[in-house]
Amino acid sequence: MKKLILTLTAAFGIATGAQASGGEGLAWDKAPNNLNDLPALQNGAKLFVNYCLSCHSAAYMRYNRLGDIGLSEQQIKSNLLFATDKVGETMKAAIDPKQAKDWFGGNPPDLTLIARSRSGHYGTGADYLYTYMRTFYRDPTKATGWNNLAFPNVAMPHVLWELQGDREPQFDTHQEHGHDVKVFKGWKQLSPGAMTPLQYDEAVGDLVGYLQWMSEPAQNSRVRVGVWVLLFLGVFTVIAWRLNASFWKNI
């Protein structure tokens, strides 16, 4: 019995240390809500096409649906249509699946619904993606040369590193249950990127907003229609209540 208790205590300590150093234990930052900001969504679409679509498909999203965020067909053709010639085609990655398997150990996942599938205890899928895209750091022990605090040992390289620059995570270490526990305390900038930290955070917010919009392009319309339906039901309830009272008042 004593041995079992010691084993469970040690396991708890290891788990706690793993969480404190990142991954499941890393608190997710709140993503900005850009779903009604058309310029932000357009910038997010541009970032997605230029930095994500080379490896990740969005096979359930058609280019012409970008008209819903204020882009004309000519703008889509001139600025975003690189992987196909037809604006009605879906967003398919340019990468060869066999090459992707050789380079990354597997084919990169489709991102159409990524913002809806990554919600968890720490927040929404948008919160996870916003945190994930801002917590890459150099790791020479990895094949890609990169690692991530929100997704430890991720196979994906940091595709936006030229915008963000190189950073190094800083940790405090303390003893807990007989094990060293690392607690993330901030970042040290090793080399600057093309953007300031604030500009990079805003760009990632735009990208995540686009991914969130792409996962359900009709969500804004759904919310608007839902508000009007609730208002109608509220007014109809009052009318039905008064009609009912009028009908029964002499009975």
Secondary structure in CASP SS format (residue, H / E / C, confidence):
PFRMAT SS
TARGET T0000
AUTHOR 0000-0000-0000
METHOD secondary structure of the structure
MODEL  1
M C 1.00
K H 1.00
K H 1.00
L H 1.00
I H 1.00
L H 1.00
T H 1.00
L H 1.00
T H 1.00
A H 1.00
A H 1.00
F H 1.00
G H 1.00
I H 1.00
A H 1.00
T H 1.00
G H 1.00
A H 1.00
Q H 1.00
A H 1.00
S C 1.00
G C 1.00
G H 1.00
E H 1.00
G H 1.00
L C 1.00
A C 1.00
W C 1.00
D C 1.00
K C 1.00
A C 1.00
P C 1.00
N C 1.00
N C 1.00
L C 1.00
N C 1.00
D C 1.00
L H 1.00
P H 1.00
A H 1.00
L H 1.00
Q H 1.00
N H 1.00
G H 1.00
A H 1.00
K H 1.00
L H 1.00
F H 1.00
V H 1.00
N H 1.00
Y H 1.00
C H 1.00
L C 1.00
S C 1.00
C C 1.00
H C 1.00
S C 1.00
A E 1.00
A E 1.00
Y E 1.00
M E 1.00
R E 1.00
Y H 1.00
N H 1.00
R H 1.00
L H 1.00
G H 1.00
D H 1.00
I H 1.00
G C 1.00
L C 1.00
S C 1.00
E H 1.00
Q H 1.00
Q H 1.00
I H 1.00
K H 1.00
S H 1.00
N H 1.00
L C 1.00
L C 1.00
F C 1.00
A C 1.00
T C 1.00
D C 1.00
K C 1.00
V C 1.00
G C 1.00
E C 1.00
T E 1.00
M E 1.00
K C 1.00
A C 1.00
A C 1.00
I C 1.00
D C 1.00
P H 1.00
K H 1.00
Q H 1.00
A H 1.00
K H 1.00
D H 1.00
W H 1.00
F H 1.00
G C 1.00
G C 1.00
N C 1.00
P C 1.00
P C 1.00
D C 1.00
L C 1.00
T C 1.00
L C 1.00
I H 1.00
A H 1.00
R H 1.00
S H 1.00
R C 1.00
S C 1.00
G E 1.00
H C 1.00
Y C 1.00
G E 1.00
T C 1.00
G H 1.00
A H 1.00
D H 1.00
Y H 1.00
L H 1.00
Y H 1.00
T H 1.00
Y H 1.00
M C 1.00
R C 1.00
T C 1.00
F E 1.00
Y E 1.00
R E 1.00
D C 1.00
P C 1.00
T C 1.00
K C 1.00
A C 1.00
T C 1.00
G C 1.00
W E 1.00
N E 1.00
N E 1.00
L C 1.00
A C 1.00
F C 1.00
P C 1.00
N C 1.00
V C 1.00
A C 1.00
M C 1.00
P C 1.00
H C 1.00
V C 1.00
L C 1.00
W H 1.00
E H 1.00
L H 1.00
Q H 1.00
G E 1.00
D E 1.00
R E 1.00
E E 1.00
P E 1.00
Q E 1.00
F E 1.00
D E 1.00
T E 1.00
H E 1.00
Q E 1.00
E E 1.00
H C 1.00
G C 1.00
H E 1.00
D E 1.00
V E 1.00
K E 1.00
V E 1.00
F E 1.00
K E 1.00
G E 1.00
W E 1.00
K E 1.00
Q E 1.00
L E 1.00
S E 1.00
P E 1.00
G C 1.00
A C 1.00
M C 1.00
T C 1.00
P H 1.00
L H 1.00
Q H 1.00
Y H 1.00
D H 1.00
E H 1.00
A H 1.00
V H 1.00
G H 1.00
D H 1.00
L H 1.00
V H 1.00
G H 1.00
Y H 1.00
L H 1.00
Q H 1.00
W H 1.00
M H 1.00
S H 1.00
E C 1.00
P C 1.00
A C 1.00
Q H 1.00
N H 1.00
S H 1.00
R H 1.00
V H 1.00
R H 1.00
V H 1.00
G H 1.00
V H 1.00
W H 1.00
V H 1.00
L H 1.00
L H 1.00
F H 1.00
L H 1.00
G H 1.00
V H 1.00
F H 1.00
T H 1.00
V H 1.00
I H 1.00
A H 1.00
W H 1.00
R H 1.00
L H 1.00
N H 1.00
A H 1.00
S H 1.00
F H 1.00
W H 1.00
K C 1.00
N C 1.00
I C 1.00
END
